[in-house]
Amino acid sequence: MLDAQTAANQASDELKNKKKAEKTAQETLNASKGKVVGVTKERNDAKADLKAKETTLASATGTLADAKRADAQKAEQLNLLDEAKTQAESEESKTATALTKAQGGANLASTKLQKATDDEKEAKDSLASSESRLEGVTTERDDAKADLATKQTKKEDAERKLEIAQNTDAQKRSDIQDLKTLKGQQEDTKRATAQELSSATTAAKNAENAKNEADKAVDTLEKQISAIKNLTIPQLPQNVIAAYKTYLNDDSEANKHALNNAIQAWYKGGKYDFGKPQFVWNPETKKNVFTGWDNKNIVLPIDDTLVDLDNITDEQIKALSHYYVLMANNLQDQIWGTHNFIVTKESVQGIKNIAKNYANENKPYNDGHSHTALNNHGVDAVRYNGEVLNYAWILATSQDLGGGNVRETRKATMSQLYREVYDAVIDFMTNDIHAHFGHMKGDGGTRKTIYPKCSWRKYQLHQK
């Protein structure tokens, strides 16, 4: 019986040791939980870091190359996350297998413990009924206790392994969930980055288009300024001026031809002659394409504003009239040392009304001047002193010269109209022998004058 008491005391000590072991296991579990908290904090820090990176990405939308590299890096992170997830799931499967084995071992140990307890009870009963068998029973009891202690240790070890496996499994499930959450966040970030990249690309394209438009506007302004500074103004040589004055004093046929010969020698192939139009053959359209003129050094005003030829504005008439007066007065200055053409509001209104009158009559160009159209200019206290006309032949053939079909659209640019004014001033000298140089007299004048005259000049483009 004393030995049984001692064995009971030992069993009590072993129970205390078991509780101590359980406390140690609990502390280990608490430490593991602390590690979980640390991992959770690292995850939260990673989320905060991700947010900061998203903010940095948003501020860098103007740099497409950086956005593309960030997108590539995030794609690589997603690949790494997929690999980590696959590995974690594999570990989870292994842990589940180990857990199943541990549970089986624990169940077996529990069964054996129960059997040992039953054996101990049976041994005690045998001890009480037969002292003659004391020594054998005591040995069996001690063996049973030893076996019980061994089995109890195995059970505790199995339970500890089970607890560790369960904790490890729970941690891995938590890690897998965190990885899934992080992957979802990374997917959201990837989509947001792709959208930001698209927005940045669109913004960059819009900025590029705006810059191109601004560059075009600046280029146009620079060309306009250069044209104003370097306008081509025909300069008559002294032999033409002398021949012109001779013809004014004596309009004989000989003097008329002498003047025409001097003008043709000065003009043809010279710096004021545009020359012939140039074309290249387009094998796809099977048409000739206009590429320019022989002489590319003539500088005219540049203005791509589209003009409605049937509803030309006062400002457009004024601009064209000033350009004509600039060249005509310059010719007068060369011939007489003075000039007398000016542009007034009345002259602008008068030519506008006269142009409408001609349009309403709609007669062929070779019908000549219409005194009815001229007399009905509608400007009080003003009379017309003369008129010079010129056919706008470049506008009439504009469909072949890269200027659109003006006959059909009734639209032309101011630059095209400036070209017609220039050609008219030239034609009034170079193509005027048939009119006995009447148009040249209208431009250059017949004597030195001191009285100003309003400029009413007209250029026709008939529909017929």
C-alpha positions, 0 to 999 in steps of 0.5 A: 500500500505504501508503494501505491501511495508513493506512486500516487504522489509521483502521479501528482507530481507528474500532473503538476509537471503537465500543468507546467508544460501546459503553461509553457505551451500557453506562453509559446502560444501567446508568443506565437500570437504576438508574432501574428500581431507583428505580422498583422502590423507588417501587413498594415505597414505594407498597406500604408506603404502601398497607399503612399506608393499609389499617391506617388504614382498619381503625382507621376501620371505625366511620366509615362515611362515611370508608369509603365515600369511601375505596372511591370513591377506590380505584374512581377509582384503578382507573379510572386504572390501567386507562387507564395499562395501555391507554396502556402496551400501546399504547406497547408495540405502537408499540415492537415496530413500531419494533424490527421496522424497526430490525432490518430496517435492521440486517440490510440494513446487515450485508448491505451491509457484507459486500458492501463487504468482498467489494468491498474484497477484489476491489479488492485482488486487482485492485491486485495484478494490474494496476498500470496500473489503480492510480489507478482501483482506489485510487479505488474502494477509497477509495470502498468504504472510505468506503461501508463506514464509512458503512454501519458507522455506520448499522449501529452506529446501528441496533444502538444504536436496537435496544438502546434499543428493547429496553431501552424495551420491557423497561422497559415490560413491567416497568411493565405487570407492576407495574401489573398487580400493583398493580391486583391489590393494589388489587382485593384492597384493594377487596374487603377494604374492601367487607368491612370496610365491610359489617362496620362497617355491621353493627357500627353497626347492632348498636350502634344496636339495642343503644342502642335496647334500652338506651333502651327499658330506661331509658325503662321504668325512668323510667316505673316510677319515675315511676309509683311516685312518682305512684301514683293512690290514691283519696281519699274526700271527707268526705261519702262518709266521713260517709255510710259511717259513717252506714250502718254505724250504721243500715243502712236502705235510705235510708242505703244509697241515700244512701251509694251516691248520694254514692259515684256523685257522687264517682266517675263522670266524676271523676279516679279513673274510667277512663271508657269505652274508645276505639276507631278504625275500621281500614278494612284489617282492618275492625275497631275498634282500641282506643286507650285510655281517656277518662281518661288521668291515672290512674297505676298500677304499670308491669311488663310481666313476663308472668304464667302465670295458672295458675302464678303465682309467690309473688313475683307474688302478693306484689307484687299483695297489697302493691299492694292493701294499699297502697290498702285501708290508705289508705282505712282511714286516711281513714275511721278514721285507722288501718289493719290490713292486712299481707302475710305469707308465710302469707297469700301461701301461703294465697291461692295454695292457695285460688286453686288450689281455686277453679280445680279447682272451676271453677264460674261466678263467680255461684256466689259464695264456696266455703267448701270452697275457703276452708277448705282453704287449707292454712296451719296455725294460720290461719283466714280471716275473710272474702273479697271477690271481683271479676270480672276483666272487663278481662282477660276482654275483653282481646282487644278492649282491646289486651291479647291473648286472655287466655282462650286464652293464660292469660297476662297482664302484671303491669300488666294485673293491677295494673289489675284490683286497682285496678278491684276496690278501686273496684268494692268501693265503686261497684258494691256496693249490691247486696251491701249494701256488704259488699265496702266493709266488707271494704276500709274496715273497720267500726270503728277497729282496732288488730289487724293482719290478713292480706290475702287478696283474690281476683280471678277469671277463669273459663274458663267 
